[in-house]
Amino acid sequence: MEVASCGQCGKCSASCPVSFAMDILPHQIVHLLQLEAQQAVVTSESLWLCIQCGSCSSTCPHGIDLAGMIQELRTVAQYRPEVKAGDQIRFHQSFLRSIEHNGRVYDTALLVRTLRAQGKKNWKLVWPAFARGKIRIWPSRAESRLEIKGYFKRAWLKLGGKHA
């Protein structure tokens, strides 16, 4: 990670649309990584609040890809025993699984997996959305889904994991 070049200007934090809800702001994440305090980052709520819009990366005058780093840190966090973000990790895994299999997000499967993990408290929201045609039964698949699946396979191998 190229965090050493960060000058702590704060442009990443100023451009982040969800920084108001973060416990550690984007420029503070970079600073913690500079201090090699990765545990503080992977246990923060901010890691899971990031919506991956890329504003932080595009506004950085030093070209630091903070959005990419956060994505990598989420992957690392899944395997750290001190991380207690169960619902967020399950959502993140479902999101990535959907992209891996369909080449894009299949929102219905993501919704069902999330609601199943939460219990029955929000299922009443599904039927009105389904009735209005907002939820599809079958996923649409990207033409490049096999290429995308290959990216996932290489990433798993790079991480030393066994790919399903």
CORTAHU-V416867 format. One record per helix or strand of 2 or more residues. SS is the DSSP state (A for helix, B for strand). FROM is the first residue (numbers start at 1). TO is the last residue. Records with the same first field share a line. If there is no record, write none. Layout:
SS->FROM-TO / FROM-TO
This chain:
A->3-5 / 11-15 / 19-21 / 26-34 / 38-42 / 46-49 / 55-59 / 66-77 / 86-102 / 107-118 / 124-131 / 145-158
